[in-house]
Amino acid sequence: MSSSSPAAATYGPTHGDVWRLAIPLFLANLTQPLLGVVDTAVVGHLGSPVPIGAVALGSTVFSFIFWGFSFLRMATTGLTAQALGAGDRASLGAQLLRPALLGAGCGLAVVVLQWPIQAAALALIPASAEVEQAAGSYIGIRIWSAPLVLANLALAGWFIGIQRTRALLAQQVAINGANIALDLWFVLGLGWGVDGVAAATLAAELIGLLVALVLARRHWRGFEVAGATVLLRRAGDWWRLFAVNADIMVRTACVVGAMALFTAYSAREGDVVLAANAVLRHFLLIAAFGLDAFAQVAETLVGAAVGRRDRALLDLAVRRSGLWALACAGAFSLAFLAAWPWIVALMTGVESVREAANDYVAWAVAAPIVAVASFQLDGMFLGATRTRDMRNMMILSFAAFLAVLHAAPVLIGNHGLWLALMVFFALRAATLAWKYPALARSIG
């Protein structure tokens, strides 16, 4: 969709536009789990369980830290898309500089606080002395990547916001491709062990940032650089960014809390059920990677419509991105239904876990269809930066999830855990759908 063409407001985005944006996002999302597999595989050939445990512990710490700053990507996309829709070239530049500087500053704060972070992490996730020592070394190296990672998040959000998803794909391929190659070289070639995995990640984030900056400079051409630097100093825009980010942090905390509680309650059902639920959750995780691409498409298209204040464009963006998201969710459910015995057998050879997974597989098959609306509405509200509504509706949904999680397993066991998760997805969609008419009315 061209932001400058009058026809775009009447006839765009087309179905082709949706797919043009979604395919690079989908491929970029797929690179994420591949990296974790390679990290585990290279240390898995070192002849000891200690490196595996150390990398798993250290990676968990950084997943939690960087999850906490995921608002940099989400907020940047919505604000940038609105500037694109409004045709505000100076604001487009400012929407890149402001979160990138914020991300780099937050990353430096993480580096400065590395000793208490490491001490807290090892206290909260206790392990053997050997694993803790190796994990401490891993954390001490990788933590220097924090400013790079957070700046990369801001750039990723900006690429999505300006509808240059191929640039995002190039950035992610550079990061994850370099990480995989350097993993193999540093660990298996040079024998650096766990330190090699951390060093590979640090170097890969630097390579990814350099690639992203080159791409951003190319897309920056034509923006009003002088105007962007003036807007960068405007305090009101900084406060708006902070407010949006705070709302998204609360919203994301509820999501992560729900998934953590699902795992914790699964453990109460016994080791076999815990393992079975972990296997089945991979079904949902795979679907989420695909569906998140269409949610991100909704972010940028809705943001552009809001920036242009074009109700017709908003309606078209919502319908067409939502149509393909629903079709993708149905395809995932059908694929899981057809292939689940093979997938479960591939993921575990323990017969008791396979049998338990068979008892609950219907929930995993239904999950993409149940969850797709919540993902898509999240994208719409992020694009419109209606983050206060997102925060409030998420809190309501999380409270209902807690109530079902407390009561249902007592009555129907593990089926109750899956019921609570489905209620969580459904209520997220229902409450945001209730708020959607106000969003639409706000732009005409």
C-alpha positions as CSV (number, residue, x, y, z in Angstrom):
1,M,0.0,0.0,0.0
2,S,1.4,3.4,-1.0
3,S,1.0,6.0,1.7
4,S,1.1,8.8,-0.8
5,S,-1.4,7.6,-3.4
6,P,-5.0,8.9,-3.0
7,A,-6.2,5.6,-4.5
8,A,-4.7,3.7,-1.6
9,A,-7.3,5.1,0.7
10,T,-10.1,3.9,-1.5
11,Y,-8.8,0.6,-2.8
12,G,-5.9,-0.5,-0.7
13,P,-4.7,-2.6,1.0
14,T,-5.2,-5.4,-1.5
15,H,-5.0,-9.1,-0.6
16,G,-1.6,-9.0,-2.3
17,D,-0.5,-6.2,0.0
18,V,-1.4,-8.3,3.0
19,W,0.7,-11.2,1.8
20,R,3.6,-9.0,0.7
21,L,3.8,-7.7,4.2
22,A,3.1,-11.1,5.9
23,I,5.5,-13.5,4.2
24,P,8.7,-11.7,5.3
25,L,7.3,-11.4,8.8
26,F,6.4,-15.1,8.9
27,L,9.9,-16.1,7.7
28,A,11.5,-13.8,10.2
29,N,9.5,-15.3,13.0
30,L,10.5,-18.8,12.0
31,T,14.2,-17.9,12.5
32,Q,13.7,-17.4,16.3
33,P,13.2,-21.1,17.4
34,L,15.9,-22.3,15.0
35,L,18.5,-20.4,16.9
36,G,17.7,-22.0,20.2
37,V,17.8,-25.4,18.6
38,V,21.3,-24.7,17.3
39,D,22.6,-23.3,20.6
40,T,21.5,-26.4,22.3
41,A,22.8,-28.7,19.6
42,V,26.3,-27.3,19.6
43,V,26.8,-27.5,23.4
44,G,25.1,-30.9,23.3
45,H,28.2,-32.3,21.6
46,L,30.6,-31.2,24.3
47,G,30.3,-34.5,26.2
48,S,28.7,-33.1,29.4
49,P,25.3,-32.0,30.6
50,V,26.8,-28.9,32.3
51,P,27.1,-26.7,29.1
52,I,23.5,-27.6,28.1
53,G,22.2,-26.6,31.5
54,A,24.3,-23.4,31.6
55,V,23.1,-22.2,28.2
56,A,19.5,-23.0,29.1
57,L,19.7,-21.1,32.4
58,G,21.5,-18.1,30.8
59,S,19.1,-18.0,27.8
60,T,16.1,-18.0,30.2
61,V,17.5,-15.0,32.0
62,F,17.9,-13.0,28.8
63,S,14.6,-14.1,27.4
64,F,13.0,-12.6,30.5
65,I,15.0,-9.4,30.4
66,F,14.5,-8.8,26.7
67,W,10.8,-9.7,26.9
68,G,10.4,-6.9,29.4
69,F,11.6,-4.5,26.7
70,S,9.4,-5.9,23.9
71,F,7.3,-2.7,24.1
72,L,10.1,-1.0,22.1
73,R,9.1,-3.0,19.1
74,M,5.3,-2.9,19.6
75,A,5.0,0.8,20.4
76,T,7.4,1.8,17.6
77,T,5.3,0.0,15.0
78,G,2.1,1.7,15.9
79,L,3.5,5.2,16.2
80,T,5.5,4.9,13.0
81,A,2.6,3.5,11.0
82,Q,0.5,6.5,12.1
83,A,3.2,8.9,11.0
84,L,3.3,7.1,7.7
85,G,-0.4,7.3,7.2
86,A,-0.4,11.0,8.1
87,G,2.4,11.6,5.6
88,D,4.5,13.3,8.3
89,R,8.1,12.8,7.1
90,A,9.8,14.5,10.0
91,S,7.8,12.4,12.5
92,L,8.8,9.2,10.7
93,G,12.4,10.0,11.4
94,A,11.7,10.9,15.0
95,Q,9.8,7.7,15.5
96,L,13.0,5.8,14.6
97,L,15.5,8.0,16.6
98,R,13.4,8.2,19.8
99,P,12.9,4.4,20.6
100,A,16.4,3.6,19.3
101,L,17.9,6.0,21.8
102,L,15.6,4.8,24.5
103,G,16.5,1.2,23.8
104,A,20.3,1.9,23.8
105,G,19.9,3.7,27.1
106,C,18.0,0.9,28.7
107,G,20.5,-1.6,27.4
108,L,23.3,0.4,29.0
109,A,21.4,0.4,32.3
110,V,21.2,-3.4,32.0
111,V,25.0,-3.6,31.5
112,V,25.6,-1.4,34.5
113,L,23.3,-3.6,36.7
114,Q,24.8,-6.8,35.5
115,W,26.1,-8.0,38.9
116,P,22.8,-7.8,40.7
117,I,21.0,-9.2,37.7
118,Q,23.3,-12.2,37.6
119,A,23.1,-12.7,41.4
120,A,19.3,-12.6,41.3
121,A,19.0,-14.9,38.3
122,L,21.2,-17.6,39.9
123,A,19.3,-17.3,43.2
124,L,15.9,-17.6,41.5
125,I,17.0,-20.5,39.3
126,P,19.3,-22.6,41.4
127,A,21.5,-25.3,39.8
128,S,24.6,-27.2,40.5
129,A,27.8,-25.3,41.2
130,E,29.3,-26.3,37.8
131,V,26.2,-25.1,35.9
132,E,26.0,-21.9,37.9
133,Q,29.7,-21.1,37.3
134,A,29.3,-21.7,33.5
135,A,26.0,-19.8,33.4
136,G,27.6,-16.9,35.2
137,S,30.4,-16.7,32.6
138,Y,27.7,-16.9,29.8
139,I,25.7,-14.0,31.4
140,G,28.8,-11.9,31.9
141,I,29.6,-12.0,28.2
142,R,26.1,-11.9,26.7
143,I,24.9,-9.0,28.8
144,W,27.1,-6.6,26.8
145,S,24.7,-7.3,23.9
146,A,21.8,-5.6,25.7
147,P,22.1,-2.1,24.1
148,L,22.4,-3.8,20.7
149,V,19.4,-6.1,21.2
150,L,17.2,-3.2,22.4
151,A,18.2,-0.9,19.5
152,N,17.5,-3.8,17.1
153,L,14.0,-4.2,18.6
154,A,13.3,-0.5,17.9
155,L,14.6,-0.8,14.4
156,A,12.5,-3.9,13.8
157,G,9.4,-2.0,14.9
158,W,10.2,0.9,12.7
159,F,10.6,-1.4,9.6
160,I,7.2,-2.9,10.2
161,G,5.7,0.5,10.8
162,I,7.0,1.9,7.4
163,Q,5.8,-1.4,5.7
164,R,9.3,-2.5,4.8
165,T,9.0,-6.1,6.2
166,R,11.7,-7.4,3.8
167,A,14.1,-5.1,5.7
168,L,13.0,-6.7,8.9
169,L,13.6,-10.2,7.4
170,A,17.1,-9.2,6.3
171,Q,17.8,-7.9,9.8
172,Q,16.6,-11.1,11.4
173,V,18.4,-13.4,8.9
174,A,21.6,-11.4,9.5
175,I,21.3,-11.8,13.3
176,N,20.3,-15.5,13.4
177,G,22.4,-16.6,10.4
178,A,25.5,-15.0,11.9
179,N,24.7,-16.4,15.3
180,I,24.4,-20.0,13.9
181,A,27.6,-19.7,11.9
182,L,29.6,-18.2,14.8
183,D,28.1,-20.8,17.2
184,L,29.6,-23.5,15.1
185,W,33.0,-21.7,14.7
186,F,33.4,-20.5,18.3
187,V,32.2,-23.7,20.0
188,L,33.0,-26.6,17.8
189,G,35.9,-25.0,15.9
190,L,37.7,-22.9,18.5
191,G,36.6,-24.9,21.5
192,W,35.3,-21.9,23.5
193,G,32.4,-23.9,25.0
194,V,29.6,-22.0,26.7
195,D,31.6,-18.7,26.4
196,G,31.6,-19.3,22.6
197,V,27.8,-19.4,22.5
198,A,27.5,-16.1,24.4
199,A,30.2,-14.5,22.2
200,A,28.4,-15.6,19.1
201,T,25.2,-14.0,20.2
202,L,27.0,-10.7,21.1
203,A,28.8,-10.6,17.7
204,A,25.6,-11.5,15.8
205,E,23.6,-8.7,17.4
206,L,26.3,-6.3,16.4
207,I,26.2,-7.6,12.8
208,G,22.4,-7.4,12.8
209,L,22.5,-3.8,14.1
210,L,24.9,-2.7,11.4
211,V,22.8,-4.4,8.7
212,A,19.7,-2.7,10.1
213,L,21.3,0.7,10.2
214,V,22.4,0.4,6.5
215,L,18.8,-0.5,5.6
216,A,17.4,2.2,7.7
217,R,19.7,4.8,6.1
218,R,18.4,3.6,2.7
219,H,14.8,4.1,3.8
220,W,15.6,7.3,5.6
221,R,16.2,9.1,2.3
222,G,13.6,11.7,1.7
223,F,12.7,12.1,5.4
224,E,13.1,15.5,6.9
225,V,16.2,14.9,9.1
226,A,16.3,18.4,10.5
227,G,12.6,18.3,11.4
228,A,13.1,14.9,13.0
229,T,15.8,16.2,15.3
230,V,13.6,19.1,16.3
231,L,10.7,16.6,17.2
232,L,13.2,14.4,19.0
233,R,13.5,17.2,21.7
234,R,9.7,17.6,22.2
235,A,8.9,16.3,25.7
236,G,5.3,15.5,25.0
237,D,6.2,12.9,22.4
238,W,8.6,11.3,24.9
239,W,5.8,11.1,27.5
240,R,3.5,9.5,24.9
241,L,6.1,6.9,24.2
242,F,6.6,6.1,27.9
243,A,2.8,5.9,28.5
244,V,2.3,3.5,25.6
245,N,5.3,1.4,26.7
246,A,4.0,1.2,30.3
247,D,0.6,-0.1,29.1
248,I,2.2,-2.7,26.8
249,M,4.4,-3.9,29.7
250,V,1.4,-4.6,31.9
251,R,-0.4,-6.3,29.0
252,T,2.6,-8.5,28.2
253,A,3.1,-9.3,31.9
254,C,-0.4,-10.8,32.0
255,V,0.3,-12.9,28.9
256,V,3.6,-14.3,30.3
257,G,2.0,-14.8,33.7
258,A,-0.8,-16.8,32.2
259,M,1.6,-19.1,30.3
260,A,3.8,-19.5,33.4
261,L,0.8,-20.4,35.6
262,F,-0.4,-22.9,33.0
263,T,3.0,-24.6,33.2
264,A,3.1,-24.4,37.0
265,Y,-0.4,-26.0,37.3
266,S,0.6,-28.6,34.8
267,A,3.3,-29.7,37.1
268,R,0.7,-30.2,39.9
269,E,-0.9,-32.8,37.6
270,G,2.3,-34.9,37.6
271,D,5.4,-35.3,35.5
272,V,3.6,-37.1,32.7
273,V,0.9,-34.5,32.3
274,L,3.5,-31.7,32.5
275,A,5.5,-33.3,29.7
276,A,2.4,-33.9,27.6
277,N,1.2,-30.3,28.0
278,A,4.7,-29.1,27.0
279,V,4.6,-31.2,23.8
280,L,1.1,-29.9,22.9
281,R,2.0,-26.3,23.7
282,H,4.5,-26.5,20.8
283,F,1.4,-26.8,18.5
284,L,0.2,-23.5,19.8
285,L,3.7,-22.0,19.6
286,I,4.1,-23.0,16.0
287,A,0.7,-21.5,15.1
288,A,1.5,-18.3,17.0
289,F,4.6,-17.7,14.8
290,G,2.4,-17.8,11.7
291,L,-0.6,-15.8,13.2
292,D,1.7,-13.2,14.7
293,A,2.7,-12.2,11.2
294,F,-0.8,-11.3,10.3
295,A,-1.2,-9.5,13.6
296,Q,1.8,-7.4,12.8
297,V,0.3,-6.7,9.3
298,A,-2.8,-5.4,11.1
299,E,-0.5,-3.2,13.3
300,T,1.0,-1.3,10.3
301,L,-2.2,-1.2,8.2
302,V,-4.4,0.0,11.0
303,G,-1.8,2.5,12.2
304,A,-1.6,4.0,8.7
305,A,-5.4,4.2,8.5
306,V,-5.5,6.0,11.9
307,G,-2.7,8.4,10.9
308,R,-4.6,9.2,7.7
309,R,-7.9,9.3,9.7
310,D,-9.6,7.2,7.0
311,R,-12.4,5.0,8.3
312,A,-12.8,3.2,4.9
313,L,-9.1,2.3,4.9
314,L,-9.4,1.1,8.5
315,D,-12.3,-1.2,7.7
316,L,-10.6,-2.6,4.6
317,A,-7.3,-3.2,6.6
318,V,-9.2,-5.0,9.4
319,R,-11.2,-7.2,7.0
320,R,-8.5,-8.3,4.7
321,S,-5.8,-8.9,7.3
322,G,-8.4,-10.7,9.5
323,L,-9.6,-12.9,6.7
324,W,-6.1,-14.2,6.0
325,A,-5.3,-14.6,9.7
326,L,-8.5,-16.7,10.1
327,A,-7.6,-18.8,7.0
328,C,-4.1,-19.4,8.4
329,A,-5.5,-20.4,11.8
330,G,-7.8,-22.9,10.1
331,A,-4.9,-24.3,8.0
332,F,-2.9,-24.8,11.2
333,S,-5.7,-26.6,12.9
334,L,-6.3,-28.9,10.0
335,A,-2.6,-29.6,9.7
336,F,-2.4,-30.5,13.4
337,L,-5.5,-32.6,13.1
338,A,-4.0,-34.6,10.3
339,A,-0.4,-34.9,11.6
340,W,-0.6,-34.9,15.3
341,P,0.3,-38.6,15.9
342,W,3.4,-38.1,13.8
343,I,4.3,-34.8,15.5
344,V,3.8,-36.2,19.0
345,A,5.9,-39.3,18.2
346,L,8.6,-37.1,16.8
347,M,8.8,-35.0,19.9
348,T,8.8,-37.7,22.5
349,G,9.6,-41.4,22.6
350,V,8.1,-41.9,26.1
351,E,4.9,-43.9,25.6
352,S,3.2,-42.6,28.7
353,V,3.7,-39.0,27.5
354,R,2.4,-39.9,24.1
355,E,-0.8,-41.5,25.5
356,A,-1.4,-38.5,27.8
357,A,-0.9,-36.1,24.8
358,N,-3.4,-38.1,22.8
359,D,-6.0,-37.5,25.6
360,Y,-5.7,-33.7,25.3
361,V,-4.7,-33.1,21.7
362,A,-8.2,-31.8,20.8
363,W,-7.4,-28.6,22.8
364,A,-4.2,-28.0,20.8
365,V,-6.0,-28.5,17.5
366,A,-8.7,-26.0,18.5
367,A,-6.2,-23.4,19.9
368,P,-5.3,-21.6,16.7
369,I,-9.0,-21.0,15.9
370,V,-9.8,-19.8,19.4
371,A,-6.7,-17.6,19.7
372,V,-6.6,-16.0,16.3
373,A,-9.0,-13.2,17.1
374,S,-7.1,-12.2,20.2
375,F,-3.9,-12.0,18.3
376,Q,-5.5,-10.0,15.5
377,L,-7.2,-7.5,17.8
378,D,-4.0,-7.0,19.7
379,G,-2.4,-6.0,16.4
380,M,-5.3,-3.6,15.6
381,F,-5.1,-1.9,19.0
382,L,-1.3,-1.7,18.9
383,G,-1.5,0.0,15.5
384,A,-4.0,2.5,16.8
385,T,-1.9,2.9,20.0
386,R,-5.1,2.3,22.0
387,T,-2.8,0.7,24.6
388,R,-4.9,1.7,27.7
389,D,-7.8,-0.3,26.4
390,M,-5.4,-3.2,25.7
391,R,-4.1,-3.0,29.3
392,N,-7.5,-2.8,30.9
393,M,-9.1,-5.6,28.9
394,M,-6.1,-7.8,29.4
395,I,-6.3,-7.4,33.2
396,L,-10.0,-8.4,33.0
397,S,-9.2,-11.4,30.9
398,F,-6.3,-12.4,33.2
399,A,-8.6,-12.2,36.2
400,A,-11.1,-14.5,34.6
401,F,-8.3,-16.9,33.6
402,L,-7.2,-17.1,37.2
403,A,-10.7,-17.9,38.4
404,V,-11.2,-20.7,35.9
405,L,-7.6,-22.0,36.5
406,H,-8.4,-22.2,40.2
407,A,-11.8,-24.0,39.9
408,A,-11.8,-26.1,36.7
409,P,-8.8,-28.4,37.3
410,V,-10.4,-29.5,40.6
411,L,-13.5,-30.7,38.6
412,I,-12.0,-32.0,35.3
413,G,-8.2,-32.2,35.9
414,N,-5.9,-31.3,33.0
415,H,-8.9,-30.5,30.8
416,G,-9.6,-27.7,33.2
417,L,-6.1,-26.2,32.5
418,W,-6.7,-26.1,28.8
419,L,-10.2,-24.7,29.3
420,A,-8.7,-21.9,31.4
421,L,-6.2,-21.1,28.5
422,M,-9.0,-21.1,25.9
423,V,-11.1,-18.8,28.1
424,F,-8.2,-16.5,28.4
425,F,-7.8,-16.3,24.6
426,A,-11.6,-15.9,24.0
427,L,-12.1,-13.2,26.6
428,R,-9.1,-11.2,25.3
429,A,-10.8,-11.2,21.9
430,A,-14.3,-10.5,23.3
431,T,-13.3,-7.6,25.5
432,L,-11.2,-5.9,22.7
433,A,-14.1,-6.5,20.2
434,W,-16.3,-4.7,22.7
435,K,-13.9,-1.7,22.6
436,Y,-13.3,-1.8,18.8
437,P,-16.3,0.4,17.8
438,A,-14.9,3.2,19.9
439,L,-11.6,2.8,18.1
440,A,-13.3,3.0,14.7
441,R,-15.4,6.0,15.7
442,S,-12.3,7.9,16.9
443,I,-11.0,8.2,13.3
444,G,-14.3,9.1,11.5
